[in-house]
């Protein structure tokens, strides 16, 4: 029996956000360098993206590198960036066989130029596709997202395009990095940690959280189906009764 058969397809979340945590501990348990944990994590991401696409999920946002991750060692950062290069190249090479769209949220200007160029190529290749939208959060922080959004709106006020009274929740939502897609109904964090770590702060106002004990490289399709079932069995009230 698979949890996939238990999923109510009429109540499928449109958007799932994942905090992929536990790569370092996965590597440590195997006496491997942390980089190997991230490598295994990148493979899990590929598998899970395909599974989510097949299931009919429209948006998947994954936290790949936070604004706080720059505090890690230079060696670890360059290891993650190299994996990212491979990952992006893999997407470009296989693009004609895949229907998955990909884009990046976060402050891209701090990323190496070659990575920024690959992201542009991928966003262009993605324009024609109709499958799952994979949003990779890179140099992303929820507070930084809100800060950049406030600056955009303040500029509109300064330019006389809007007055402070015109500012609505919708305008704020639309001005965030996630502007063009719905808020996540479900946020999953792996590795047993129960924190939000500056991910999508505005967008998770009504999200359900599932904290899964598996380390990210061990997380499987079946875990995703199980977490979706768990989410579907909750009673979402949005502050009502
Ligand atoms: C958290 O594990 C994971 C990260 C900070 C990076 C996530 C990166 C990947 C899944 C792979 C690379 C991504 C792409 C898109 C190629 P951790 O290092 O905090 O683990 P720990 O808490 O066990 O130390």
Boltz pocket constraint, residues with backbone or C-beta under 6 A from the ligand:
constraints:
  - pocket:
      binder: B
      contacts: [[A, 20], [A, 21], [A, 22], [A, 23], [A, 24], [A, 25], [A, 26], [A, 38], [A, 39], [A, 41], [A, 42], [A, 45], [A, 63], [A, 64], [A, 65], [A, 69], [A, 80], [A, 83], [A, 84], [A, 87], [A, 136], [A, 191], [A, 216]]
      max_distance: 6.0
